[in-house]
Amino acid sequence: MDITTQTLLAADLADRWIDAILGEQPDVLLQADTDEPLTPEDMARNLAQFRATLIEELSEQPIAFAMDDDDDDDEDDDGEDDAPR
């Protein structure tokens, strides 16, 4: 797998993870390490940095993926209907 493909897969996976975290526990990604609240700009900057780091780390890992190809489902199809009669 070439670097571009690996990076794109890592970015997609990172985005899915971030979406899941934001959907369940947004404060985990959006809260400050201090008692002072973050501005929206700070939140966006922190989230972008987290995403970049996550993509970088994931792109160095082997990523298994499945191709979405409906034709593969019918590989053993011999043209006959397998439904019971």
VEXDREN-2710 file (C-alpha; in Angstrom, 1 decimal):
% VEXDREN-2710
k/r/px/py/pz
1/MET/0.0/0.0/0.0
2/ASP/1.5/3.4/-1.0
3/ILE/1.9/6.2/1.5
4/THR/-0.9/8.3/0.1
5/THR/-3.4/5.5/0.4
6/GLN/-2.2/4.6/3.9
7/THR/-2.5/8.3/5.0
8/LEU/-6.0/8.6/3.5
9/LEU/-7.1/5.5/5.3
10/ALA/-5.6/6.8/8.5
11/ALA/-7.4/10.1/8.1
12/ASP/-10.7/8.4/7.5
13/LEU/-10.2/6.2/10.5
14/ALA/-9.2/9.2/12.6
15/ASP/-12.2/11.2/11.5
16/ARG/-14.5/8.2/12.4
17/TRP/-12.9/8.0/15.9
18/ILE/-13.2/11.7/16.5
19/ASP/-16.8/11.7/15.3
20/ALA/-17.6/8.8/17.7
21/ILE/-15.8/10.5/20.6
22/LEU/-17.6/13.9/19.9
23/GLY/-20.9/12.0/19.7
24/GLU/-20.4/10.3/23.1
25/GLN/-18.1/12.4/25.2
26/PRO/-17.3/15.7/23.6
27/ASP/-15.8/17.1/26.8
28/VAL/-12.9/14.6/26.4
29/LEU/-11.7/16.4/23.3
30/LEU/-13.0/19.9/24.0
31/GLN/-12.1/20.6/27.6
32/ALA/-9.1/22.5/28.8
33/ASP/-6.3/21.0/30.9
34/THR/-6.7/24.0/33.2
35/ASP/-9.7/25.5/35.0
36/GLU/-9.9/28.3/32.4
37/PRO/-12.4/27.7/29.7
38/LEU/-11.2/27.3/26.1
39/THR/-12.3/29.7/23.4
40/PRO/-13.9/28.2/20.2
41/GLU/-10.6/29.0/18.4
42/ASP/-8.6/27.1/21.1
43/MET/-11.0/24.1/20.8
44/ALA/-10.6/24.1/17.0
45/ARG/-6.8/24.3/17.2
46/ASN/-6.6/21.5/19.8
47/LEU/-8.9/19.3/17.8
48/ALA/-7.0/19.9/14.6
49/GLN/-3.7/19.1/16.4
50/PHE/-5.2/15.9/17.9
51/ARG/-6.5/14.9/14.4
52/ALA/-3.1/15.5/12.8
53/THR/-1.3/13.5/15.5
54/LEU/-3.8/10.7/15.3
55/ILE/-3.4/10.5/11.5
56/GLU/0.4/10.5/11.8
57/GLU/0.3/7.7/14.3
58/LEU/-2.3/5.6/12.5
59/SER/-0.5/5.9/9.2
60/GLU/2.4/4.1/10.7
61/GLN/0.2/1.2/11.7
62/PRO/-1.1/-1.6/9.5
63/ILE/-4.7/-0.8/8.7
64/ALA/-7.0/-3.6/7.5
65/PHE/-9.8/-2.6/5.3
66/ALA/-12.5/-4.3/3.3
67/MET/-13.3/-3.3/-0.2
68/ASP/-17.0/-2.6/-0.8
69/ASP/-17.7/-4.6/-3.9
70/ASP/-21.1/-6.2/-4.2
71/ASP/-19.8/-8.5/-7.0
72/ASP/-17.7/-10.4/-4.5
73/ASP/-20.8/-11.6/-2.7
74/ASP/-21.8/-13.7/-5.7
75/GLU/-18.5/-15.4/-6.4
76/ASP/-19.9/-18.9/-5.9
77/ASP/-23.1/-18.1/-7.9
78/ASP/-23.5/-20.8/-10.6
79/GLY/-26.6/-19.1/-12.1
80/GLU/-29.1/-21.3/-10.2
81/ASP/-31.4/-20.0/-7.5
82/ASP/-30.3/-21.5/-4.1
83/ALA/-33.6/-20.7/-2.4
84/PRO/-35.6/-23.7/-1.1
85/ARG/-38.6/-24.6/-3.2
END
